[in-house]
Amino acid sequence: MNNSQHRISVTTTFWSNSTLAIRLSAVLHGGCLLGVVVWPELWLWFGTAIFTNHVLILLAVLLPRSQILGQNLIQLPEAAIARREIALTFDDGPDPAITPRILDMLAQYNAKASFFCVASRAEAYPELVRDIIRQGHSVENHTRHHANYFALLGWCACKDEVQTAQHILSGITGIVPQFFRAPMGFRNPLLGPILAESRLCYTSWTRRGFDATSCNPARILSRLLYKLHAGDILLLHDGISWPLHKSPHITLQVLPLLLQTLNAAEFRVVSLPMALAGHASEVVPAPAAIPA
């Protein structure tokens, strides 16, 4: 394939997998540029239209549970709700001081979880990542470097963050991640076609405890349990980016209380692949065996 054909293929893929909001934005930009050429005296109006469009896209980026920029898993399907399942997820690990203790707590309550791992950290602690899998949990894609400016990356850099992480994580575990979560939940507007190519399901949460920033275990637990229902996706953290004034051990204080409460309420605490069995399998490749 020559360069011209490759550019056409990439453009077609991007357009066909982009959301309606991004398509309308592209059409607006093209129309305004053409309008400036035809009616240059109206440049201020066209500029205002483009500026307004960028503000609206930014607002969509800053709303982690929004569906504006594409499909976004924020709650489990009806079958999982009927089974009284709760999906427990952890971001930003693995961390050798925290993740093993979380695994021990989960084992104590026969609970399963999904760990959205940063691939660069997974490379540093590959055996810990394999332990996550061996204990029946899932490892999912949380980008290569967890760049705080992920939502602002261009097409090539965004694609590299997602697809390189996918390659690293599947190489370590032998299992292809099925789900993707953006750093801090801020979704890059160009992400849709990249996820489609990687066969990843974009995932946010139903509720989160803000354990990466809060110093109050009771408040974190209250946020997670407030109006809790079967089918909810809960977010906690097991690594990196901890503020100087607090310790990640606060998550270790919250997790046993959370698991006790969920157990008493007869919820099943599961990983995302367990909850979406029969749904996610339609859009992701079958997992391979864990390497010895």
CORZI-V835326 format. One record per pair of residues at least 6 apart in sequence whose ideal C-beta (glycine too) atoms are under 7 Angstrom apart, sorted by sequence separation. I is the first residue (numbers start at 0). J is the second residue. D is the distance in whole Angstrom. If there is no record, write none. Layout:
i,j,d
I,J,D
I,J,D
//
This chain:
i,j,d
59,65,5
65,71,7
92,98,5
105,111,7
132,138,6
169,175,5
181,187,7
213,219,5
241,247,5
34,41,6
35,42,5
64,71,7
105,112,6
121,128,5
131,138,6
142,149,6
169,176,7
194,201,6
261,268,6
272,279,6
59,67,4
152,160,7
168,176,5
59,68,5
64,73,5
75,84,6
210,219,5
238,247,7
35,45,5
128,138,6
209,219,7
223,233,6
258,268,7
34,45,5
75,86,6
149,160,6
165,176,6
208,219,4
236,247,7
89,101,7
116,128,6
208,220,7
209,222,6
237,250,7
31,45,4
146,160,7
208,222,5
236,250,6
179,194,6
207,222,7
208,223,5
235,250,6
144,160,7
206,222,6
31,48,6
114,131,5
143,160,5
206,223,6
31,49,5
142,160,4
161,179,7
142,161,6
184,203,6
235,254,7
143,163,5
179,199,4
27,48,6
28,49,6
93,114,7
140,161,7
143,164,4
178,199,7
179,200,7
27,49,7
92,114,6
114,136,6
116,138,5
142,164,5
177,199,7
178,200,5
179,201,6
180,202,5
87,110,7
89,112,6
93,116,6
113,136,7
176,199,7
177,200,6
179,202,7
180,203,7
88,112,6
92,116,6
111,135,5
112,136,5
113,137,5
114,138,6
115,139,5
117,141,5
119,143,6
140,164,5
178,202,5
27,52,5
87,112,4
88,113,5
89,114,5
90,115,5
111,136,5
114,139,7
115,140,7
116,141,6
117,142,7
118,143,5
119,144,5
140,165,6
206,231,6
210,235,5
211,236,5
89,115,7
91,117,6
113,139,5
115,141,4
205,231,4
210,236,6
86,113,7
88,115,6
93,120,6
117,144,7
205,232,5
206,233,6
207,234,4
208,235,6
24,52,6
92,120,7
93,121,6
99,127,7
102,130,6
106,134,6
117,145,5
140,168,6
204,232,5
95,124,6
98,127,6
102,131,7
204,233,7
211,240,6
138,168,6
157,187,5
204,234,4
211,241,7
212,242,6
93,124,5
150,181,7
214,245,5
24,56,6
95,127,6
102,134,6
149,181,6
157,189,6
161,193,5
165,197,5
149,182,5
157,190,6
216,249,6
220,253,5
93,127,5
138,172,5
219,253,5
223,257,6
93,128,6
147,182,6
150,185,4
152,187,6
154,189,5
158,193,5
162,197,6
214,249,7
138,174,7
140,176,4
146,182,6
147,183,7
149,185,7
150,186,6
157,193,6
161,197,6
216,252,4
220,256,5
224,260,6
139,176,5
145,182,5
150,187,5
216,253,5
220,257,6
229,266,6
138,176,6
139,177,7
140,178,7
149,187,6
20,59,7
139,178,4
140,179,5
141,180,6
210,249,6
132,172,5
139,179,7
142,182,6
210,250,5
139,180,7
141,182,7
129,171,7
132,174,6
128,171,5
129,172,6
210,253,6
128,172,6
118,163,7
122,167,6
208,253,6
118,164,4
121,167,6
125,171,5
20,67,5
121,168,6
20,68,6
118,167,4
18,68,6
91,141,7
118,168,6
121,171,6
18,69,5
90,141,6
116,168,6
91,145,6
140,199,6
113,178,7
115,180,5
202,271,7
200,279,6
200,282,6
198,282,6
198,283,5
198,284,6
60,150,5
90,180,7
178,271,5
145,239,7
177,272,6
177,279,5
177,283,4
175,283,7
175,284,5
175,286,6
174,286,4
174,287,6
173,287,5
173,288,6
174,289,7
88,204,7
173,289,5
172,289,6
173,290,5
68,186,5
120,238,7
120,239,7
68,188,6
63,184,3
69,190,7
63,185,7
69,191,4
117,239,7
68,191,7
114,237,7
61,185,7
60,185,5
60,186,6
60,188,6
72,200,6
72,201,7
71,201,5
72,202,4
73,203,5
70,201,6
72,203,7
73,204,7
74,205,5
56,188,6
69,201,6
71,203,5
73,205,6
139,271,7
137,270,4
136,270,6
137,271,6
137,272,5
101,237,5
64,203,5
98,237,5
63,203,5
97,237,5
98,238,7
97,238,6
94,237,6
85,229,7
88,232,6
90,234,7
93,237,7
94,238,3
84,229,6
88,233,7
91,236,5
92,237,4
93,238,6
94,239,7
83,229,4
84,230,7
85,231,6
86,232,5
87,233,5
88,234,5
89,235,5
90,236,5
91,237,7
92,238,4
86,233,7
89,236,6
91,238,4
85,233,6
89,237,4
91,239,5
110,258,6
80,229,5
91,240,6
80,230,4
97,247,5
104,254,5
108,258,4
79,230,6
100,251,6
104,255,6
94,247,7
97,250,7
101,254,6
97,251,7
104,258,7
108,262,6
75,230,4
74,230,5
133,289,7
74,231,7
75,232,7
111,268,6
113,270,5
132,289,6
74,232,6
110,268,4
111,269,5
112,270,6
113,271,4
73,232,7
111,270,5
129,289,7
111,273,6
21,188,6
21,191,7
18,191,6
17,191,5
16,191,5
17,192,6
16,192,4
85,261,6
13,192,5
16,195,4
12,192,6
85,266,5
87,268,5
83,265,6
83,266,5
84,267,5
85,268,5
86,269,6
88,271,7
12,196,7
83,267,6
86,270,7
82,267,6
84,269,5
86,271,5
86,274,5
84,274,5
79,274,4
75,274,5
76,275,7
76,278,6
//
